Amino acid sequence: MELTPLPASLPLRLALPCLALLTSACSRPVTPEPALANPPFSAEKGVVYLFPGVNFPSTDVSVTGMTRLAERLRAQGVTAALYSPANWSAAADAALAQPQGTPIAVAGYALGGEAASQFADKLRGAGLPVQTLVSIEGFTAEPLPCNVRAAVDIFSRDGRWNLATRLEPGKGYSGDLQRIDWLARQDQKNAGPWVYTMDPNAFGLAEKALLQQGRVREQLPSVFERRCHIG
């Protein structure tokens, strides 16, 4: 599965992450897939869809940490599918094509946080629940749709160059929403919007939120999920 680069002409809000990563991040070749391949598909174990940050043609997606997160999930036998944020709709189509009953989870980093919300909302329209949505330093994340059963918002409130926005409940949302200020949790004075790239402990936090005993963590249906607006 290849990650499709975003267009070269981007709004300022999308260009800022690359500027802040400086030349060291933007001069690396594209790495579309982790070194560890996906395990054989298992509907029982489920699928986690991952959206890295801005993927300029010369950006190594592993600098966002999502490649390494994918490897951690795959090492436990769970399918982890990486998509460019621009391809969130195609990722949702792939999720909708999975066998009925396959548990689905999603995580997005930076601009991928917005893609994760859009992905979940498209599944809402088809009546498919999202077990867990993890947003890591998400940019302009859309309100949480009511089919998301649990959400985790990882951010660093006072970090340098912090352009992230907080996850907020959308119409009819009644699932769990956990906010984790990574800067306060780790007491890292230099933590910024790319703290996830630098701290492998954050990978473990996301992994724990997404998986349980080697499969997608299945959440209890939220209080008002049955009344969740579909369509």
Stockholm file with secondary structure:
# STOCKHOLM 1.0

chainA/1-231         MELTPLPASLPLRLALPCLALLTSACSRPVTPEPALANPPFSAEKGVVYLFPGVNFPSTDVSVTGMTRLAERLRAQGVTAALYSPANWSAAADAALAQPQGTPIAVAGYALGGEAASQFADKLRGAGLPVQTLVSIEGFTAEPLPCNVRAAVDIFSRDGRWNLATRLEPGKGYSGDLQRIDWLARQDQKNAGPWVYTMDPNAFGLAEKALLQQGRVREQLPSVFERRCHIG
#=GR chainA/1-231 SS CCCCCCCSSCCHHHHHHHHHHHHHHHTSCCCCSCSSCCCSCCTTTCEEEEECSCCCTTCCGGGGSHHHHHHHHHHTTCEEEECCGGGHHHHHHHHHTSCTTCCEEEEEETHHHHHHHHHHHHHHHTTCCBSCEEEESCSSCCCBCTTBCEEEEEECTTCTTCCCCCCCBCTTCCSEEEEEEHHHHHTCTTCCTTHHHHCHHHHHHHHHHHEETTEECCCCCCTTGGGCCCC
#=GC SS_cons         CCCCCCCSSCCHHHHHHHHHHHHHHHTSCCCCSCSSCCCSCCTTTCEEEEECSCCCTTCCGGGGSHHHHHHHHHHTTCEEEECCGGGHHHHHHHHHTSCTTCCEEEEEETHHHHHHHHHHHHHHHTTCCBSCEEEESCSSCCCBCTTBCEEEEEECTTCTTCCCCCCCBCTTCCSEEEEEEHHHHHTCTTCCTTHHHHCHHHHHHHHHHHEETTEECCCCCCTTGGGCCCC
//
